Amino acid sequence: MSSYQEATARQRIAGMLDAGSFEEFLPPQMRITSPHLSQLDAPVSFDDGVTVGRGAVNGRKVFIAAQEGAFMGGAVGEVHGAKLVGMLRRAVDERADAVLLLLETGGVRLHEANAGLIAVSEVMRAVLDTRAAGIPVIALVGGANGCFGGMGIVARCTNGIVISEESRLAMSGPEVIETAGGVEEFDARDRALVWRVTGGKHRYLIGDAQAIVADDIHAFRDAALTLADAARGHGTGLTLEALEAEQQMLGKRLERFGDLEDPLEIWEALGVADPHVVPLLEIDAFRELADGHREGAAS
């Protein structure tokens, strides 16, 4: 299977790593499941919806995690978050060459409320600690559920994001925005609008994602390694200067695009002569067009 979107979490890991190199931490037979879901008589998963471990990519020592979107939309609970944190801390202890986070999630698992929120905050801290230790952390967003909520913030805490046109990245999902602001503010049934606002092409054009690739596991792997090498060359840690630059970039984005109502207007403001063709372009043609106009990506 080569489609990243159609693959399960375990199939994605198998496609990313050198054959036979994966060693799973807390494997299925250990049955480390959520204590909260069972109390609510809700279904549990043998791995709590996330696979973590280490392996090799082209001989490099890589630590990897993949969320399973088919279990509760990849939502993060206490055990799920603890597995991510433990993998990141072990990557630091064992001096990994890179950490790859294969994210597909709606954010916090509402069944676990505060435990899930705390778990996501601990993952953020662990990502920044890993970067500070000199190890690049790269997020890959290519699943059908996209990457939303607190895990959207986690993705932006990494050194770089690889995304596909078919996936989505945002803080709040379309239905959440519609519920909070009304259908006049955002119509979640308008799928073209949803992809224009949260889809991979928009995220790449405005600089939130550093690479956009076709829906192919190997394309994701190659782009992730390129971003990891670039991060290592520029320093992986989050500095005060980088934070100030990010804040300045967000301020300019708000000033430049804050009054616009549709990404089509943003793309036109970026200099794209005919923004209506953007959703229709194949990925290579899109990159050729976008790279002349996209906002600089902060790391």
C-alpha positions in Angstrom: 0.0 0.0 0.0 1.4 3.4 -1.0 -1.5 5.7 -0.1 -0.7 7.5 3.2 -4.3 8.4 3.8 -5.7 4.9 3.3 -3.1 3.2 5.5 -3.6 2.4 9.1 -1.2 3.8 11.7 0.8 0.5 11.7 0.9 0.4 7.9 2.3 3.9 7.8 5.1 3.0 10.2 5.9 -0.1 8.2 6.1 2.0 5.1 8.2 4.7 6.7 10.9 2.6 8.3 13.6 0.2 6.9 12.2 -3.3 6.6 12.3 -5.2 9.8 13.8 -2.4 11.9 10.7 -1.4 14.0 10.7 -2.2 17.7 7.4 -1.3 19.4 7.3 0.1 22.9 4.3 -1.2 24.9 3.2 -3.6 22.2 -0.4 -4.9 21.8 0.1 -8.0 24.0 0.7 -5.8 27.0 -2.8 -4.4 26.7 -2.1 -0.9 28.1 -5.5 0.6 27.7 -7.3 3.6 29.0 -8.6 3.3 32.6 -11.2 6.0 32.0 -13.0 4.5 29.0 -13.6 1.2 30.7 -15.2 3.1 33.7 -17.6 4.7 31.2 -18.3 1.3 29.6 -16.8 2.8 26.3 -14.8 0.6 23.9 -11.1 0.4 24.4 -8.2 -0.3 22.1 -5.3 -2.7 22.8 -2.8 0.2 22.1 -5.1 3.1 23.1 -5.0 4.4 19.5 -1.3 5.1 19.2 1.7 3.1 18.2 5.2 4.2 19.5 8.6 2.8 19.0 12.0 3.1 17.3 13.5 1.9 14.0 15.6 3.0 11.2 15.2 5.1 8.0 18.0 4.7 5.6 20.1 3.5 8.5 19.4 6.4 10.7 18.0 5.8 14.3 14.5 7.3 14.3 11.9 7.3 17.0 8.3 7.2 15.7 4.7 7.5 16.8 1.6 7.0 14.7 -2.0 7.8 15.8 -4.8 5.5 14.6 -7.6 7.7 13.3 -10.0 4.7 13.2 -10.1 4.6 17.0 -12.0 7.6 18.4 -10.6 9.8 15.6 -7.1 9.5 17.0 -8.2 11.5 20.1 -5.7 11.8 23.0 -6.4 10.5 26.4 -4.1 9.9 29.5 -2.5 6.7 28.3 -2.3 7.8 24.7 -0.5 11.0 25.7 1.8 9.2 28.2 3.0 6.9 25.4 3.9 9.9 23.2 5.7 11.6 26.1 7.6 8.4 27.0 8.7 7.9 23.4 10.0 11.4 23.2 11.9 11.2 26.5 13.5 7.9 25.4 14.5 9.5 22.1 16.4 12.1 24.1 18.0 9.4 26.3 19.1 7.3 23.4 20.2 10.3 21.2 17.9 9.6 18.3 18.7 11.1 14.9 15.1 12.3 14.5 11.6 11.9 15.9 8.7 11.5 13.5 5.1 12.2 14.7 2.5 10.7 12.4 -0.5 12.8 13.6 -4.1 12.0 12.8 -6.4 13.3 15.6 -9.3 15.5 16.5 -7.4 16.6 19.7 -8.3 15.8 23.3 -10.5 12.7 24.0 -13.6 14.3 25.6 -14.3 11.2 27.6 -11.2 11.8 29.6 -11.6 15.6 30.0 -8.9 17.1 32.2 -6.6 14.0 31.9 -6.6 14.4 28.2 -5.9 18.2 28.3 -3.0 17.6 30.7 -1.7 14.8 28.4 -1.6 17.1 25.4 0.2 19.8 27.4 2.8 17.2 28.5 3.3 16.2 24.9 3.9 19.8 23.9 6.5 20.1 26.7 8.2 16.9 25.6 8.4 18.0 22.0 10.1 21.2 23.0 12.5 19.3 25.4 13.4 17.0 22.5 14.1 19.9 20.2 16.2 21.5 23.0 18.3 18.3 23.2 19.3 18.8 19.6 16.9 16.2 18.1 14.7 17.3 15.2 11.0 16.6 15.6 8.9 16.4 12.4 5.1 16.2 12.2 3.4 14.3 9.3 -0.2 15.2 8.6 -1.8 13.1 6.0 -4.7 11.2 7.5 -8.4 11.6 6.7 -9.2 13.0 10.1 -6.6 15.8 9.8 -4.9 17.2 12.9 -7.0 19.5 15.1 -7.3 20.8 18.7 -4.4 20.7 21.0 -2.5 18.3 18.7 -2.7 21.0 16.0 -0.6 23.1 18.4 1.7 20.2 19.1 2.3 20.0 15.3 3.2 23.6 15.2 5.6 23.0 18.1 7.8 20.7 16.0 10.6 21.7 13.7 8.5 21.2 10.6 5.3 19.8 9.2 4.8 17.6 6.1 1.2 17.7 4.8 -0.7 16.4 1.8 -3.4 18.2 -0.1 -6.0 15.8 1.2 -5.3 16.4 4.9 -6.2 19.3 7.1 -4.6 21.2 10.0 -6.2 23.7 12.3 -6.9 24.5 16.0 -10.7 24.2 15.7 -12.6 21.9 13.4 -15.3 23.1 11.0 -18.2 21.8 13.1 -16.8 23.4 16.2 -16.5 26.8 14.4 -20.0 26.4 13.0 -21.4 25.6 16.5 -19.6 28.5 18.1 -20.2 31.1 15.4 -23.3 29.9 13.5 -23.6 28.6 10.0 -23.5 32.2 8.7 -19.9 32.4 10.1 -18.8 29.0 8.8 -20.8 26.4 6.9 -19.2 23.0 7.8 -21.2 21.3 5.1 -19.4 23.3 2.4 -16.6 20.8 1.9 -14.8 23.0 -0.7 -14.7 25.9 1.9 -13.5 23.5 4.6 -10.5 22.4 2.5 -9.8 26.0 1.4 -9.6 27.0 5.0 -7.9 24.0 6.7 -6.5 21.9 3.8 -2.9 21.2 3.0 -2.6 23.7 0.1 -3.7 26.6 2.2 -1.4 25.6 5.1 1.5 25.4 2.7 0.7 28.8 1.1 0.6 30.7 4.4 3.7 29.0 5.8 2.2 26.8 8.5 3.5 23.6 6.7 7.0 23.5 5.5 6.5 20.7 2.9 3.5 19.5 0.8 3.6 16.1 -0.8 1.4 13.7 -2.8 -0.6 11.1 -0.9 2.2 8.6 -0.8 4.0 7.1 2.2 7.5 7.3 0.7 6.9 10.9 -0.3 6.1 11.7 3.3 9.2 9.8 4.5 11.5 11.6 2.1 10.2 15.1 2.9 10.4 14.4 6.6 14.1 13.4 6.4 14.8 16.6 4.4 13.1 18.7 7.0 15.0 16.9 9.8 18.3 17.5 8.1 17.4 21.2 7.6 16.4 21.6 11.2 19.7 20.0 12.4 21.6 22.4 10.2 19.9 25.5 11.6 19.6 24.4 15.3 16.6 22.4 16.5 15.8 24.2 19.7 13.1 26.9 20.1 14.8 30.2 20.8 13.5 33.5 22.0 14.4 35.0 18.7 12.4 32.4 16.9 9.4 33.0 19.2 9.6 36.7 18.5 9.8 36.1 14.8 6.8 33.9 14.9 4.8 36.5 16.9 5.8 39.1 14.4 4.8 36.9 11.5 1.4 36.3 13.1 0.9 40.0 13.6 1.7 40.7 10.0 -0.7 37.9 8.9 -3.5 39.4 10.9 -2.8 42.9 9.6 -2.6 41.7 6.0 -5.4 39.1 5.8 -7.6 39.9 8.8 -10.3 41.5 6.8 -10.5 38.9 4.1 -13.3 36.4 4.3 -12.1 33.5 2.0 -8.8 31.9 1.4 -9.3 32.7 -2.3 -8.8 36.3 -1.3 -5.7 35.5 0.7 -4.2 33.6 -2.2 -4.8 36.5 -4.5 -3.3 38.9 -1.9 -0.2 36.6 -1.9 0.1 37.2 -5.7 -1.5 34.2 -7.2 -3.0 35.5 -10.4 -5.9 33.1 -10.6 -6.6 31.6 -7.1 -9.5 29.6 -8.4 -7.1 27.2 -10.1 -5.3 26.3 -6.9 -7.6 23.5 -5.8 -7.4 22.0 -9.3 -3.7 21.7 -9.6 -1.7 18.5 -9.2 0.9 18.6 -6.4 3.9 19.3 -8.6 2.2 22.1 -10.5 0.9 23.5 -7.2 4.3 23.6 -5.6 5.8 25.3 -8.6 3.1 28.0 -8.4 3.1 28.3 -4.6 6.8 28.5 -4.1 6.8 31.9 -5.8 4.2 33.3 -3.5 4.0 31.5 -0.2 4.7 33.1 3.2 8.1 32.1 4.8 7.8 29.2 7.2 9.1 29.7 10.7 10.7 26.7 12.5 
